[in-house]
Amino acid sequence: MKKSIKSLIGFIFGFIAAFLVVSMAFNGCNSGSGKIKKLVSAANKVCPVKITEGLSMESVTYDNETVAFNYLILNNDIIDIDKVSQFGDEYRKNILQGLVNNPDRNMKLVLDAILEADADLEIVFRNIEGKSLVNHFTAEELKAKPDVADPMKLLEATLSSTKMTLPTTIDNGLVLTDVFIRDGYWYYSYQCDENLYTIDLIQASYDTVKEALRGELNNANDPLMKTLIKQLKEANTGLAYMYNGGTSGKSCTIFIEPDEI
């Protein structure tokens, strides 16, 4: 059975992975401004750099006391600017939470340098049609640090962000229509074309499908998927893959326990 796992968690965290390529840029710098200038120089030497499927970091700038990370959306199925814009304050709140609460060491190095320089931050998404989505955060907002220390609260923020991308096509005949948390599991709910995905066959192959899904999780290279896995473990939350037949109405759910992730 052909299958695919698409990491659609919090695309608002996508830029974090870019920091990995510049984490050593701060050596020998004593001031926040100096660190940012070295970050910009180091980052632009490797740009454009692919962050995840459908998203690349094009450049980093530091002008008018504002650090801007500029991203190009290569696939509107990954980030739909028109759809995301409809979420307004909720979207903005989630991206701010992702910034200040992400545990990644490299992310913290960059954010600390921005705070040390008392600079603002912009995250700019532009698609190939030329539409842009600018997210501007003041130094005061970055210093405030919203209270989402509870692992479940952070996971729920990721869930809210993920919902903004739905529905999305995962593979031919497989559409991710919903994500939700219920009874200790993060659910992926798929609508299946039963000419390609037979629900009875999925049920009959439960153990095989489960092990294949676990294998994809264990071998995940996508930084977004790695972040979700970390959040799930910290929140002691499992994964559930719900496959729903588009014609028969049948459904099969594959459960992966927290200690199996």
C-alpha positions in Angstrom: 0.0 0.0 0.0 1.4 3.4 -1.0 1.5 5.7 1.9 3.1 9.0 3.0 3.5 11.0 6.2 3.5 14.7 5.7 4.8 16.9 8.5 2.4 19.8 8.6 2.9 20.8 12.2 3.3 24.5 12.8 4.8 25.7 9.6 5.3 28.8 11.6 8.3 27.0 13.2 9.9 26.2 9.8 12.5 28.9 9.9 14.0 27.4 13.1 15.9 24.8 11.1 17.7 27.5 9.2 19.5 28.5 12.4 21.4 25.2 12.4 23.6 26.4 9.5 24.7 29.6 11.3 24.9 28.5 14.9 28.7 29.0 14.9 28.5 32.5 13.6 28.5 34.0 17.0 32.0 33.0 18.0 34.1 36.0 19.1 31.2 38.4 19.3 30.5 40.3 22.5 27.5 42.4 21.5 24.0 41.5 20.3 24.4 43.8 17.3 27.7 42.2 16.4 26.3 38.7 16.7 23.4 39.6 14.4 25.7 41.1 11.8 27.7 37.8 11.8 24.5 35.8 11.6 23.3 37.8 8.6 26.6 37.3 6.8 26.8 33.6 7.6 23.2 33.0 6.6 23.3 34.8 3.4 26.4 32.8 2.3 24.2 29.6 2.3 21.0 31.1 1.1 18.8 30.1 -0.5 18.5 27.1 1.7 15.6 24.6 1.8 13.9 24.4 5.2 11.3 21.8 4.4 9.3 20.7 1.5 7.9 23.7 -0.3 9.7 26.3 1.8 13.1 27.9 1.5 14.9 30.7 3.3 16.0 33.3 0.7 17.9 35.8 2.8 18.3 37.4 6.2 18.6 41.2 6.7 19.3 43.6 9.5 18.1 47.1 8.8 16.5 49.8 10.9 17.0 47.8 14.1 14.9 44.9 12.6 16.1 41.4 11.8 14.1 39.9 8.9 14.1 36.3 7.8 12.7 36.1 4.3 11.1 32.9 3.0 9.9 31.8 -0.4 6.9 29.5 -0.5 7.4 27.1 -3.4 4.2 25.1 -2.9 1.0 26.8 -1.8 -0.3 23.5 -0.5 2.3 23.9 2.3 1.5 27.5 3.2 -1.5 29.3 1.7 -1.0 33.0 2.4 -4.7 33.8 1.8 -5.9 31.1 4.1 -3.4 31.9 6.9 -4.2 35.6 6.8 -7.8 34.8 7.8 -6.6 33.6 11.2 -5.2 37.0 12.1 -4.3 37.4 15.8 -4.5 33.6 16.5 -1.9 32.9 13.8 0.3 35.8 15.1 0.0 34.5 18.7 1.0 31.0 17.7 4.1 32.1 15.8 5.2 34.3 18.7 4.8 31.3 21.1 6.9 29.2 18.8 9.6 31.8 18.8 10.0 32.3 22.5 9.3 28.9 23.8 11.1 26.6 21.4 13.7 24.5 23.3 16.1 24.3 20.3 19.6 25.5 21.5 20.3 27.2 18.2 17.0 29.0 18.2 17.7 30.3 21.7 21.1 31.6 20.6 19.6 33.6 17.8 16.7 34.9 19.9 19.0 35.9 22.7 21.2 37.9 20.3 18.1 39.7 18.9 17.0 40.5 22.5 20.5 41.7 23.4 20.5 44.1 20.5 17.0 45.3 21.4 16.0 44.6 17.9 12.6 43.8 16.3 12.0 40.7 14.3 10.2 40.1 11.0 9.3 36.8 9.5 8.3 37.3 5.9 6.7 34.7 3.7 6.4 35.3 -0.1 4.9 32.9 -2.6 5.8 32.5 -6.2 2.8 34.6 -7.3 4.3 37.6 -5.4 1.9 37.7 -2.4 3.6 38.4 0.9 2.8 37.8 4.6 4.8 39.9 7.0 5.0 39.1 10.7 6.5 41.9 12.7 7.3 41.4 16.4 8.7 44.2 18.5 11.6 43.7 21.0 9.1 44.2 23.8 6.9 41.3 22.5 9.9 39.0 22.2 10.9 39.8 25.8 7.5 39.1 27.2 7.6 35.4 26.6 4.0 34.1 26.6 3.3 31.5 29.3 3.1 28.2 27.4 5.5 26.2 29.5 3.0 23.4 29.8 3.9 20.8 27.2 0.3 20.2 26.3 -0.3 24.0 25.8 2.6 24.1 23.3 1.3 21.0 21.5 -2.2 22.6 21.3 -0.6 25.7 19.8 1.1 23.5 17.2 -2.2 21.9 16.5 -3.9 25.2 16.0 -1.2 26.2 13.5 -1.5 22.9 11.7 -5.2 23.4 11.2 -4.5 26.6 9.3 -3.0 24.5 6.4 -6.0 22.1 6.0 -7.2 20.5 3.9 -4.1 19.4 2.1 -3.2 16.6 -0.3 -0.7 14.2 1.1 -0.5 11.8 -1.8 -2.6 10.7 -4.8 -5.9 9.7 -3.3 -5.0 10.7 0.2 -6.1 14.1 1.7 -5.5 15.2 5.3 -8.7 16.8 6.3 -8.4 17.4 10.0 -6.0 17.1 13.0 -7.2 17.0 16.6 -6.2 15.8 20.1 -8.5 13.3 21.8 -8.1 10.8 24.6 -4.3 11.2 24.7 -3.7 11.0 21.0 -2.8 13.4 18.2 -5.1 12.4 15.4 -4.4 12.7 11.6 -7.8 12.3 9.9 -7.5 11.3 6.2 -10.1 11.1 3.4 -9.2 8.2 1.2 -9.9 7.4 -2.5 -11.0 3.8 -2.0 -9.8 2.9 -5.5 -6.3 3.4 -4.2 -6.7 2.9 -0.4 -9.0 0.0 0.7 -10.0 0.5 4.3 -10.5 -3.2 4.8 -7.0 -3.9 3.6 -5.6 -1.3 5.9 -7.4 -2.9 8.8 -6.2 -6.4 7.8 -2.7 -5.1 7.5 -2.8 -3.1 10.8 0.5 -4.3 12.3 2.3 -3.9 9.0 1.0 -0.4 8.5 1.8 0.5 12.1 5.4 -0.6 11.8 5.8 1.3 8.5 4.4 4.4 10.1 6.7 4.0 13.1 9.7 3.5 10.7 8.9 6.8 9.0 8.8 8.5 12.4 12.1 7.0 13.6 13.8 7.9 10.4 12.3 11.4 10.0 14.8 14.0 8.7 12.2 16.8 8.5 13.0 19.3 11.3 9.3 20.0 11.6 8.5 16.4 12.2 11.3 16.1 14.7 9.8 19.0 16.6 6.4 17.4 16.7 7.8 14.1 17.9 9.6 15.9 20.7 6.4 17.8 21.7 4.4 14.6 21.7 6.9 12.8 24.0 7.0 15.7 26.4 3.2 15.8 26.5 2.9 12.0 26.8 0.7 12.0 23.7 0.4 9.2 21.1 -0.4 9.4 17.4 -3.5 8.1 15.7 -3.8 7.8 11.9 -7.5 7.7 11.0 -8.2 6.5 7.4 -11.8 7.3 6.2 -13.3 5.8 3.1 -14.7 8.3 0.7 -17.4 6.0 -0.6 -18.0 3.2 1.9 -18.0 5.3 5.0 -15.7 2.8 6.6 -12.9 3.9 8.9 -9.7 2.4 10.3 -7.4 4.0 12.9 -3.8 3.0 13.5 -2.6 3.9 17.1 1.0 4.5 18.1 1.5 4.8 21.8 3.7 7.6 23.3 6.5 5.1 24.2 6.4 3.8 20.6 7.2 7.1 19.0 
